[in-house]
Amino acid sequence: MRSRISENELLKRAFQEVYFAKERDDAGESWQFQVMRRVRQARPLRSATVFWPAFENVVWRLAPVCCLLGLLLAVLFMNMDLDPGYDYLGTVAAEMEKPTLPELYGLEG
Amino acid sequence: MQNHSHTPTDADIIREILDGNVNAFESILTRHRVLVLKIVTKHVPQSEVEETAQDAFVRAYLSLPTFAGKSDFSQWLSSIAVRTCYDYWRKAYRSREIPMSAITDKHQHWLEEVLSAEAEDSRREGSLRSEAKELLEYALAKLSAEDRMVLEMVYLEGLSVKEAAELLGWSTANVKVRSFRSRRKLEKLLRGMKQQGRRAS
């Protein structure tokens, strides 16, 4: 079986050495100033617990609109003829009223 | 009269920030900047460290309401720093702005030397460190952002799969798969380099 190059102890150690050798001095004061400026410019924080009151606010603001919409839909449905059985009977009755061919030419009776 | 002055804890400062005192965040910054800069330095190119560390702190500030205080704040902040580095690489790979060092004969020679028996002496020489650095950067640049982060954390830093998963916010299964895949890619790259060097000589 071929030995793995990446598992070679010396190579791995050499890579780890250069990886951890990336030293850096602490950033200067101007860096901290820039971070704080960005933080102050960011949107104001909203605590997680503030979510529900905010949600309730939206719900109550929308409540009258929902009620009005509900009423409107109720009136609309009441005025619509939505009984399929009644519709079917109406069609059959209309069909029966149509004259047959002998009736049309006065050949019957 | 007793003096009850005490240093406020991270939790105290966070509470103050959440109550609307933005300036209190400066204390968090002063306390933890070294930690964040240390993490970011390991993962992103030198020229991008300051900007990425800034991004990490701004992200931490915006995420403060979600910090439940159940875990250690440093741990939580480290996780944000690592994820910001990961985002940096994702953006860099997407815009194809990856610094790619060229591999030359000297790198292949160095690799051959390290893999040979007498490598111990040559490895100690500081002058050869640049070859190792460039070779590692070349290999990492060939990986995806995900594979790169996992390889750095598990293979180079020696973190456990669980630790890496917690910092990256991924599942352990995902990190395990990524770790296996990235190591296989690294192996393939190194083997290719070794063969090229042999052919050239």
Interface residues (C-beta under 8 A of the other chain):
Chain A: R4 I5 S6 N8 L10 L11 K12 R13 A14 F15 Q16 E17 V18 Y19 F20 A21 K22 E23 R24 D26 A27 W31 Q32 Q34 V35 M36 R38 V39 R40 A42 R43 P44 L45 R46 S47 A48
Chain B: I17 L18 G20 V22 N23 F25 E26 L29 T30 R33 V34 L37 K38 T41 K42 Q46 V49 E50 A53 Q54 F57 V58 Y61 L62 L64 P65 T66 L111 V114 L115 A119 E120 R123 R129 A132 K133 L136 E152 Y155 L156 E157 G158 R183 L186 E187 L190 R191 K194
